[in-house]
Amino acid sequence: MLVKTRGVVLNYIRFRESSIIAKVYTEALGVQSYIVNSVRKKGPGARLALFQPFTLLDMVVYTSRSGGLTRISEYKSAHPFATIPFDIRKSSILLFLSEMVSRTVREEEENPALFHFLYNAIIFFDAQQQGYENFHLIFLLQLSSHLGFSPGSGAEIVEQVAFTANAQSATPAPAVLAMQAHEVYFNQLLHHPDQVTIPNGKVRRELLDVLIRYYQLHVDKLGEIKSLAILSEVLAE
């Protein structure tokens, strides 16, 4: 059976000589994995660029009642990017966020609200010319609401992370106090994302570290985020 759907590419792995297995979050079918042939071959027929993280696709895909790997019958770009491929900061942010989505969104069923959030957030990010340094923090906080563990306040994030991080520590106070200083920034990110006043990259990285730990409390087997090191290097001040 063929299904027409939009998709957000999450990642891919190499498969055989010139093919890939692409993981895509689809509007109609949730998370799916597809074998895509001949996209790594050299020459004008190569289309690997369409399967970079968070690329937006229009697709016609095969479905199977038994699940597992299927194939894409047709695919094309749904929204050619204007800035992301040419901005190392933007592409690094999307690489990181695509890994976070890949590790946290696992359902093989449609979720229109989540799909529209991802799709529209990526288009919005591509359109931003400046002032996008907090996009990944805002994105993760908004994503958490779709995953069912949205915090109501900065204090809620800090208290959960600090309590867990220091449960077996003999000297919990310093870490707790350090994180409490960031509550105001989390509140801004949650309730007034257009008016955030994070002072520098160091504080921004500390907020991201706390936010990732918050995700680890709520997402089973989240694991190491491999692209975090790349993001930290690119965004370092």
KOLTORNU-466734 format. One line per 5 residues: their letters; for each residue y, x, z of C-alpha. Coordinates in Angstrom, 1 decimal, always signed. Example, Ala and Ser with C-alpha at 12.3 -4.5 7.8 and 13.67 -1.06 7.14 Angstrom:
! KOLTORNU-466734
as> -4.5 +12.3 +7.8 ~ -1.1 +13.7 +7.1 $
//
This chain:
! KOLTORNU-466734
mlvkt> +0.0 +0.0 +0.0 ~ +3.5 +1.2 -0.9 ~ +6.5 +0.8 +1.4 ~ +10.1 +1.4 +0.6 ~ +12.0 +2.9 +3.6 $
rgvvl> +14.8 +5.3 +4.6 ~ +13.8 +8.3 +6.7 ~ +15.2 +11.1 +8.8 ~ +13.4 +14.4 +8.4 ~ +12.5 +15.9 +11.7 $
nyirf> +10.6 +19.1 +10.6 ~ +7.9 +20.4 +8.4 ~ +5.1 +23.0 +8.3 ~ +3.7 +24.9 +5.4 ~ +0.6 +23.5 +3.8 $
ressi> -1.5 +25.4 +1.3 ~ +0.3 +27.5 -1.3 ~ +3.3 +25.4 -2.3 ~ +3.1 +22.2 -0.2 ~ +4.3 +21.1 +3.2 $
iakvy> +3.5 +18.5 +5.9 ~ +6.8 +16.8 +6.7 ~ +7.4 +14.8 +9.9 ~ +9.8 +12.0 +9.2 ~ +11.2 +9.3 +11.4 $
tealg> +11.2 +6.3 +9.1 ~ +13.1 +3.0 +9.4 ~ +10.0 +0.9 +8.6 ~ +7.2 +2.8 +10.1 ~ +8.5 +5.0 +13.0 $
vqsyi> +7.2 +8.6 +13.1 ~ +5.1 +9.5 +10.2 ~ +3.7 +12.7 +8.7 ~ +3.4 +13.2 +4.9 ~ +1.9 +15.7 +2.6 $
vnsvr> +4.5 +16.7 +0.0 ~ +3.1 +18.7 -2.9 ~ +4.8 +21.5 -4.8 ~ +8.1 +21.6 -2.9 ~ +7.8 +25.4 -2.1 $
kkgpg> +7.2 +26.6 -5.6 ~ +9.8 +28.7 -7.3 ~ +12.0 +27.4 -10.1 ~ +14.0 +24.2 -10.7 ~ +11.3 +21.9 -9.5 $
arlal> +11.5 +23.2 -5.9 ~ +12.9 +20.5 -3.6 ~ +12.4 +22.1 -0.1 ~ +16.0 +21.6 +0.7 ~ +15.4 +17.8 +1.0 $
fqpft> +13.1 +18.5 +4.0 ~ +15.5 +20.5 +6.2 ~ +16.0 +19.1 +9.7 ~ +17.8 +15.7 +9.8 ~ +18.1 +15.3 +6.0 $
lldmv> +18.4 +11.7 +5.2 ~ +16.0 +10.3 +2.5 ~ +15.3 +7.2 +0.5 ~ +11.5 +7.0 +0.1 ~ +8.6 +5.1 -1.2 $
vytsr> +5.6 +6.0 +0.9 ~ +1.9 +5.2 +1.0 ~ +0.5 +3.6 +4.2 ~ -3.0 +3.6 +5.6 ~ -4.5 +1.2 +8.1 $
sgglt> -6.4 +4.1 +9.7 ~ -3.2 +6.1 +10.2 ~ -3.0 +9.9 +9.8 ~ -1.5 +11.8 +6.9 ~ -0.4 +10.0 +3.9 $
risey> +1.8 +10.9 +0.9 ~ +5.3 +10.1 -0.4 ~ +5.3 +8.5 -3.8 ~ +9.1 +8.9 -4.4 ~ +11.9 +10.5 -2.5 $
ksahp> +15.6 +11.4 -3.0 ~ +18.6 +12.2 -0.8 ~ +20.1 +9.1 +0.8 ~ +23.3 +10.9 +1.8 ~ +24.1 +14.4 +0.4 $
fatip> +25.7 +16.4 +3.1 ~ +29.3 +17.6 +2.6 ~ +29.6 +20.1 +5.4 ~ +26.4 +20.7 +7.3 ~ +24.6 +23.1 +4.9 $
fdirk> +27.8 +25.3 +4.7 ~ +28.5 +25.5 +8.5 ~ +26.1 +27.6 +10.6 ~ +27.4 +26.0 +13.8 ~ +26.6 +22.5 +12.5 $
ssill> +23.3 +23.4 +11.0 ~ +22.2 +25.1 +14.3 ~ +23.2 +22.0 +16.3 ~ +21.2 +19.8 +14.0 ~ +18.2 +22.2 +14.1 $
flsem> +18.3 +21.9 +17.9 ~ +18.7 +18.1 +18.0 ~ +16.0 +17.5 +15.4 ~ +13.6 +19.5 +17.6 ~ +14.6 +17.4 +20.6 $
vsrtv> +14.0 +14.2 +18.7 ~ +10.7 +15.4 +17.3 ~ +9.5 +16.2 +20.9 ~ +10.7 +12.9 +22.4 ~ +10.3 +10.2 +19.8 $
reeee> +6.6 +9.7 +19.1 ~ +6.0 +6.0 +18.4 ~ +4.4 +5.1 +15.1 ~ +6.2 +1.8 +14.9 ~ +9.6 +0.6 +13.7 $
npalf> +12.6 +0.7 +16.1 ~ +15.7 -0.4 +14.1 ~ +18.2 +0.4 +16.9 ~ +16.9 +4.0 +17.3 ~ +16.8 +4.6 +13.6 $
hflyn> +20.3 +3.3 +13.0 ~ +21.5 +5.5 +15.9 ~ +20.0 +8.6 +14.4 ~ +21.0 +7.8 +10.8 ~ +24.7 +6.9 +11.6 $
aiiff> +25.1 +9.8 +14.1 ~ +24.1 +12.3 +11.4 ~ +26.5 +10.9 +8.9 ~ +29.3 +10.9 +11.4 ~ +28.6 +14.5 +12.3 $
daqqq> +28.6 +15.6 +8.7 ~ +32.1 +14.0 +8.3 ~ +33.6 +15.8 +11.3 ~ +35.8 +18.7 +10.3 ~ +36.7 +19.8 +13.9 $
gyenf> +36.2 +18.7 +17.5 ~ +32.4 +18.5 +17.3 ~ +31.6 +21.1 +19.9 ~ +30.3 +18.5 +22.3 ~ +28.4 +16.4 +19.7 $
hlifl> +24.9 +17.6 +20.9 ~ +25.7 +16.7 +24.5 ~ +26.9 +13.2 +23.6 ~ +24.0 +12.7 +21.2 ~ +21.4 +13.6 +23.9 $
lqlss> +23.0 +11.2 +26.4 ~ +23.1 +8.4 +23.9 ~ +19.5 +9.1 +22.7 ~ +18.3 +8.8 +26.3 ~ +19.4 +5.2 +26.3 $
hlgfs> +17.1 +4.5 +23.4 ~ +14.3 +6.3 +25.1 ~ +14.6 +4.3 +28.3 ~ +16.1 +6.7 +30.8 ~ +19.9 +6.6 +30.3 $
pgsga> +21.8 +7.8 +33.4 ~ +24.5 +5.5 +34.8 ~ +26.7 +8.4 +36.0 ~ +27.0 +12.2 +36.1 ~ +25.9 +12.0 +39.8 $
eiveq> +22.6 +10.4 +38.8 ~ +21.9 +13.3 +36.4 ~ +22.8 +16.0 +38.9 ~ +21.0 +14.4 +41.8 ~ +17.7 +14.0 +39.9 $
vafta> +17.8 +17.5 +38.5 ~ +19.0 +19.2 +41.6 ~ +16.5 +17.4 +43.9 ~ +13.6 +18.4 +41.6 ~ +14.7 +21.9 +41.0 $
naqsa> +15.1 +22.6 +44.7 ~ +12.2 +20.7 +46.1 ~ +10.4 +23.8 +46.9 ~ +13.3 +26.1 +47.5 ~ +14.4 +27.5 +50.9 $
tpapa> +18.0 +27.6 +49.8 ~ +18.8 +24.5 +47.7 ~ +22.5 +24.2 +48.5 ~ +24.1 +26.7 +46.0 ~ +22.3 +25.2 +43.0 $
vlamq> +23.1 +21.7 +44.0 ~ +26.8 +22.5 +44.6 ~ +27.1 +24.3 +41.3 ~ +25.7 +21.3 +39.4 ~ +27.8 +18.8 +41.4 $
ahevy> +30.9 +20.6 +39.9 ~ +29.8 +19.3 +36.5 ~ +29.5 +15.6 +37.4 ~ +33.0 +14.9 +36.1 ~ +32.1 +16.3 +32.7 $
fnqll> +28.9 +14.2 +32.5 ~ +31.0 +11.1 +33.4 ~ +33.4 +11.9 +30.6 ~ +30.6 +12.4 +28.1 ~ +28.9 +9.2 +29.2 $
hhpdq> +31.9 +6.9 +29.4 ~ +34.8 +8.5 +27.5 ~ +33.2 +10.8 +24.9 ~ +36.5 +11.0 +22.9 ~ +38.4 +12.3 +25.9 $
vtipn> +36.1 +15.1 +27.1 ~ +37.8 +18.2 +28.6 ~ +35.0 +20.7 +28.9 ~ +36.9 +24.1 +29.3 ~ +34.7 +26.6 +27.5 $
gkvrr> +31.3 +27.4 +26.0 ~ +29.9 +28.7 +29.3 ~ +30.4 +25.3 +31.0 ~ +29.1 +23.6 +27.9 ~ +25.9 +25.6 +28.0 $
elldv> +25.4 +24.9 +31.7 ~ +25.7 +21.2 +31.0 ~ +23.2 +21.5 +28.2 ~ +20.8 +23.3 +30.6 ~ +21.1 +20.5 +33.1 $
liryy> +20.6 +17.9 +30.5 ~ +17.5 +19.5 +29.1 ~ +16.1 +19.6 +32.6 ~ +16.9 +15.9 +33.0 ~ +14.9 +15.3 +29.8 $
qlhvd> +12.0 +17.3 +31.2 ~ +11.9 +15.0 +34.2 ~ +11.5 +11.9 +31.9 ~ +9.6 +13.1 +28.9 ~ +6.0 +14.1 +29.4 $
klgei> +5.1 +17.6 +28.1 ~ +8.5 +18.2 +26.5 ~ +7.8 +21.9 +26.4 ~ +10.0 +24.8 +25.4 ~ +12.8 +24.0 +23.0 $
kslai> +12.5 +26.9 +20.6 ~ +15.8 +26.3 +18.8 ~ +17.8 +26.5 +22.0 ~ +18.1 +30.3 +21.8 ~ +19.5 +30.0 +18.2 $
lsevl> +22.0 +27.4 +19.3 ~ +23.1 +29.3 +22.3 ~ +23.7 +32.5 +20.2 ~ +25.6 +30.6 +17.4 ~ +27.8 +28.7 +19.9 $
ae> +28.5 +31.6 +22.3 ~ +32.1 +32.4 +22.8 $
//
